[in-house]
Amino acid sequence: MKLSGRDARRLFEKPDAAMPAVLVYGADPMRVAAARNRLVERLVGPHADAEMRLARIPAADLRRDPAALQDALRAQGFFPGARAVVVEDATDALTRTVDAALSDWRPGDATLIVSAGALPARSSLRKLFEAHPKAAAAPVYDDPPGRDEVEAMLAEVGAPPLNAEAMRDLLALAAAVSPGDLRQTIEKLALYKLGGGSPATAEDLAAVVPSTTETGIDELVHAVAEGRQAEVAPLLRKLWAQGIQPVQVCIAAERHFAALHRAASDPSGPERGIAAVRPPVFGPRRNRMVRQAGRWRPERLETALRLLTETDLTLRSGRPLPMTAMVERAMIRLAIMARGR
């Protein structure tokens, strides 16, 4: 049977033990692996591997020995409980092998879980599962997790409740990062708030979200955008001493000022504009950028971006130029512009 994305997510959470087989497929290998592992855990439990109720067979092995699949489905373990056989990285080359195993499947056999990459509608493996009356073809799309999925992740790791602002930021993060990174962030948040009785705030979330730039570069760019000209040269000297390259500083500044330009140009105001920035910014850093966008006019930000683009192109030209001096000159000019001069 063919499942929709919503039905597939429901199956991953509450699989039918009487179902003989499930095909999990999608373009993103990490998302497919996460969905497959979730399905296996819900179906046979977290200790099935240790209790020898879970068998994993690489697709390459089945191409050499097709009968191994039927043998694995029929094999009985030493421990009671549901059993599963997982075949990873399957392709249409295994369609005949899987078809034979499904035709021979009987109640009491292990559940067959097959995972694959992106399969077009004409795929013979996909057609096999979609046409089967009891097996299921479960697609995994690249859509970001919805609120219900995020809340399920929070509950699973025992994270505290989030206030409205923190939940908004977490949903924005879910739309910008991979499921694996999102889960790691949620696990960090649960540890960060362990033992605390109050709901998690946007500041708590910001504390566990990895910064998208080096801390030193981040502070430099903030100093420039806020017009703190006297701090530019000392901060740059620290960055050069750390081995940071001039082009890295220029790229970080371009991204920061592009975000400020988007925020300052938003007809609904800088706060709405910053909320639309990807990757999202959180907590105090977001509030800081909202204030910065408020002090810069869009036209002046366009001038700043032209300056940064010209500097970046010059740095990449390959000519023997004093690159650190060029970047310092550009940062000081921007800091002066921030002060309205």
PEMOJO-V820991 format. One record per helix or strand of 2 or more residues. SS is the DSSP state (2 for helix, 1 for strand). FROM is the first residue (numbers start at 1). LEN is the number of residues. Records with the same first field share a line. If there is no record, write none. Layout:
SS = FROM-LEN, FROM-LEN
This chain:
2 = 5-9, 29-16, 59-6, 67-8, 92-12, 124-8, 147-10, 164-11, 179-14, 202-7, 215-11, 229-13, 246-20, 270-6, 283-13, 298-18, 323-16
1 = 21-5, 54-5, 84-7, 111-6, 136-4
